[in-house]
Amino acid sequence: MANVGINEFKNGMKLLINGEPWNITDVDMVKPGKGQAFTRIKMKNLKTGRVVDKTCKSTDKMETADVMELDYQYLYNDGDTYYFMHPETFEQIEASKEAVGESAKWLMEESICTVTLHDDNPIVIVPPNFVNLKITDTDPGLKGDTSGGGGKPATLETGAVVQIPLFVQIGEVIKVDTRTGEYSSRVKD
Amino acid sequence: MLDLSLSQCSLHVLKQRAFLLQKIRHYFESQDVLEVETPILSSAGNTDIHIENFTSQAINRDFDKSYLRTSPEFPLKRLLCSGVGDVFEIAKVFRRGEISRTHNIEFTLLEWYRLGFNYQQLIEDVEALLYSLFNAFKVACETSQSLTFFQSFQSALAINIEEISLEELNQVCIKNAYSGSVLSKDEALDYLFATQIQPQLDKNCLTFITHYPASQAALSQIDSDNPQYSLRFEVFFQGHELGNGYQELTDGNELLQRFEEDNVQRKDNTIGIDENLINAMNVGMPECSGIAVGIDRLLMVLMGIGEISEVLSFNASNS
């Protein structure tokens, strides 16, 4: 942990503040020519996506810790623990269910995830922006309906449920945007 | 062919900048105000507790370091004491840590002094210069408003700054998105003015805020009619602070006292006091008013540009 001056915060810095990992997304200063300077920070919680605005005296300090972001390949999980491997060093790390959180429903073996590490412990797992997953269950759509209007829920091989167009069927592979959880397109072999 | 791809500033802006400087020089020539140049490097610095000086190696053995100027104020005032008359300088100045969309650590100040002017006469002078520039840049603005610092808090936030307690003032800041450490009264007023009042000022006219609290007098005279306030004013346009003016303090002893009070607040980080200025003022400084206007920000508002980096050939991050 270190006491970092607010005026040292920069765009793109990733920090642990009060135990939560944050990405600094915007830093600006407000300063009357003859007065106290204030620093305005926008930061996004890496776990929850929540965006917070903070304005402090530029001379204020905050307890922070550095975090690192690295790419790891997802291997498997045993229900409580998720296992990842560094694609070059083959070093393996274990992430708790809590660290994986909502990302679990997008994880397929071998997919490359962004792992946020604090003291070598994974604290946030972010799946690739797009994943290809097979539909394991959905209502059969009306035959011949290719209009794309409307939609229906579909369960994917990882257990995730997404809305898909009526014409897409069980067994097909679809591309999903993990940031929004939305169907993007069908994937043809 | 000219390749400005390494700069965030376009050739058009560079030309408009040159045009602006030409118009400013033209105005002061018409007013018979002398353009001067003063030292950038000095053995004395600025004690202002909210401004951080850049330092360098000592100029000679009498001092342990030197300072890059944060404004040309001290040598210009020495010139006034020597009897040079009305003067202006277009000065490159340096302030550590001031980086934002409207701040660059190195920037250009236009600073000028008019002998025998009180602050109201200087406000009229500022208006005349700015209207002539608005006209040259085809900016529609021909009116101004003047509010005291006290009135600006009363009308924008319904706060009586003379009566509100420090605790209540901190609460108002927190309600308005402040989340840092506890603020002193001046800091809280700075916060509320900069984040709540300044953005709400009428964007169609020039705004002069006058009579800052005596605790924020800087180098201006205290208002003899109401010693809680000072004869300091600032000028704003389209949400930007453009300049800071004073009916000038001319008493060398009082100035020295203010410098020393600053240094007490600075604790270990004291700044070398400009003895030359104090000595010159003790010989005699004429009654006058003066103002410093940020040229880069002025060009931003004249051209409707939102980022200071777009009006600089190169900004601090790639200078």
Interface residues (C-beta under 8 A of the other chain):
Chain A: I6 N7 D28 M29 V30 K31 P32 G33 K34 G35 Q36 A37 F38 D53 K54 T55 C56 K57 S58 D60
Chain B: D48 H50 G97 E98 I99 S100 R101 H103 A177 Y178 S179 G180 S181 L183 D186 E187 D190 Y191 F193 A194 T195 Y212 Q216 A218 R232 E234 E241 N244 G294
